[in-house]
Amino acid sequence: MAAYLFHLELPVFTDELASVVPVHRAHINNLFAEGRILSYSVSSHRNIIWCVINAEDEQEAMEMVLNFPLYQYFTEVTCHPLLFHNTLPASLPGISLN
């Protein structure tokens, strides 16, 4: 599998767009659970999304983005194939002997 960084631009945040957010978040959470999305960030202005997708090839990664519930609102979609994607490992809580 390869990693692909997507830069997704959104228009001004409206009530219509906001109404799709809960369905979109559920979809993104499912992709996280499947290991298909490695990271997901939204700018503080709510106009840009960055996500790293784990896929066999760029076409598969793009098809995943095409299925995002917010896709119809994206004003620009840019894909950047990554050589690698490092993140901090999730740490486990310390063990208590009590």
Long-range contacts (C-beta under 8 A, 24 or more apart in sequence): 1-54, 1-55, 1-56, 2-54, 2-55, 2-56, 2-57, 2-58, 2-81, 2-82, 3-38, 3-52, 3-53, 3-54, 3-81, 3-82, 3-84, 3-85, 4-52, 4-53, 4-55, 4-58, 4-61, 4-79, 4-80, 4-81, 4-82, 5-50, 5-51, 5-52, 5-79, 5-80, 5-82, 5-85, 6-49, 6-50, 6-51, 6-52, 6-53, 6-61, 6-65, 6-77, 6-78, 6-79, 6-80, 7-48, 7-49, 7-50, 7-76, 7-77, 7-78, 7-80, 8-48, 8-49, 8-50, 8-51, 8-65, 8-70, 8-74, 8-76, 8-77, 8-78, 9-47, 9-48, 9-74, 9-75, 9-76, 9-77, 10-46, 10-47, 10-48, 10-49, 10-70, 10-73, 10-74, 10-75, 11-47, 11-73, 11-75, 12-47, 13-46, 13-47, 17-70, 17-73, 20-69, 20-70, 20-73, 21-70, 23-69, 24-68, 24-69, 24-70, 27-67, 27-68, 27-69, 28-68, 31-64, 36-64, 38-85, 38-87, 39-85, 39-87, 52-82, 52-85
